[in-house]
Amino acid sequence: MNEDYHYGALIGMLSNEIKRSFAGNKNHSLLTGRQGQVLHYIFAQAEVRNVFQRDIEMDFNIRRSSASSMLANMEKLGVIRRESVSYDARLKRIVVTEKGEELKAIVKNELDEMERQLVKNIPQKDLDVFDDVMHKMIENLKEENYA
């Protein structure tokens, strides 16, 4: 490994560019990029099952407090609501509101465009390697953080 190369910094730079790209997109000034990703996730998952905060925590690899804060902000914006489920009073499923439904196509288009921009001019074989490496890096850090 090249000691002068800082992979974490490079990943951070990519993350910042993604955030800037979402922030610069004025199609829906309501949501942050991450909120848009979560809303899109809820749309997709809600077609087959109930979605709960813990699902977002796990699938986005974020802490409970971060997920709770983000969902509370999305509730304040009126794009989701949390409803009790009959089989467990402690659980609240996340439901997209009518206002949130109005953003469905916009959010999907923005995410699709972001993905197109991210991968343009990159061969699929390189993307496959990148995917493998990123997942291994995530697992390496999880092992360290939860050891």
N, C-alpha and C positions, 0 to 999 in steps of 0.2 A: 504494500500500500504506500502511496506517495504521501509522506508526512506533511507536505505543504498543501495538500488538497483537502478541502473541508466539505465533505458531502452534505453534512447537516446545513451548512450555510447555503449551498447550492439548492437544496430542497426548500429551504426557507425563501430563497429568491423566487423560485417557481411559485410557491404558495402566495407570495406577495403579488406577483404578476396576475395570478388567477383572481385574487381579491380585487385588484385594480380594474381588471377587465369587467368584472361584475359591477363594480361601483360606477364604472363609466357608461354602463348600459342603462339608459333611462327609460326602457320599455315599461318597467314597473319600479318606481322609486320606493315602493313599500318595503321590499324585502332585501336583506343582505344576500350575498351569494350562498352562504351556508344555509340560510333559511329557505332559499329557493331549492337547494338540493334536498333539504328535509321535506319540503312540501311535495316535491316530485316523488320522493320515496314513499310518502304517505299515500299519494294517489295510486302508485303502483301496487303497494302492499294491501291497501284497503279493499282492492278488488277480490282478494283471496282470503284475507284474514283480518282480525282486529289488530290495530297497531297501538303499542303502548310505549311509554317513555323509555323503558328498559330496552326495547328493540332499537330505538334511535341511539341510545348509549352504546349498545354493542355494535351495531352495524356502521356507525360513524366513529367508533372508538373515542368517545368523549366521556368526560366525567359526569356523574349524576347532576352536580350543581350547574355545569355548563348546559346540559340538556334542559334542565328545569328552567333556567333563566331564558334560554332561547325560546322554549315553548310558551313561557309566560309572555314574552314579547310578541310572539305570533298570535297569541290569544288577544292581547291588547290591540293588535292591528286588525283583529276580526277575521283572520284567515283560517283559524282552527278553533275548536272548543274541545274540552275534555269532559267525557261522560262516564258515569259509573257503569259498571257491568253487573248484571244480576247475580253472577256466581261468585263475586269477590268484591266486597265493598271497598277494599284498599286499592283496587285497580281502577284506573281511568283510561278508557280508550280514547285515542285521538281521532277526531272527526273533522274533516274539511268542511268549512262553512260555504255558503253560497258565494260570499266574497272571495274565498279561496278558490272555489271552482272557476271563477271568472279569470283567474290567473293561470289556469292549467296549461293552456296552449302557449302562453307567453313564456312561462317557466321552462316548459319542454323545449321550445325553440332556442331559448338562451343557453340551456345546458347542451343541446345538440351542437350549437354553433361553437361553444367553448371547446367541446371535444374535437370538432373538426379543426379548429385553430391549433389545439395542442398537438395533434398528430400529423398535421399536413407535412408533406415531404419527408416523412419518416417511414422506412420500410417496415412491414409487419413483423419481420423477424427481429428487428431491433425493439419494437414495441413489446414483443413477447419476452425478450430478455429483460427489458425495463420492468415489466410487470412482475417477473420472477424476483428480480433484485429488490424491488420496493417491498414486496411481501416478506422477503427474508429480513430486510432491515427492520420492518415493523415487528416481526417476531423476535429479533435480537433485542430490541428495546423493551418489548413486553417481558421477556425473560429477565432482563436486568431490573426492570421496574417492579416486578412482582416476585422477585427472588427473596 
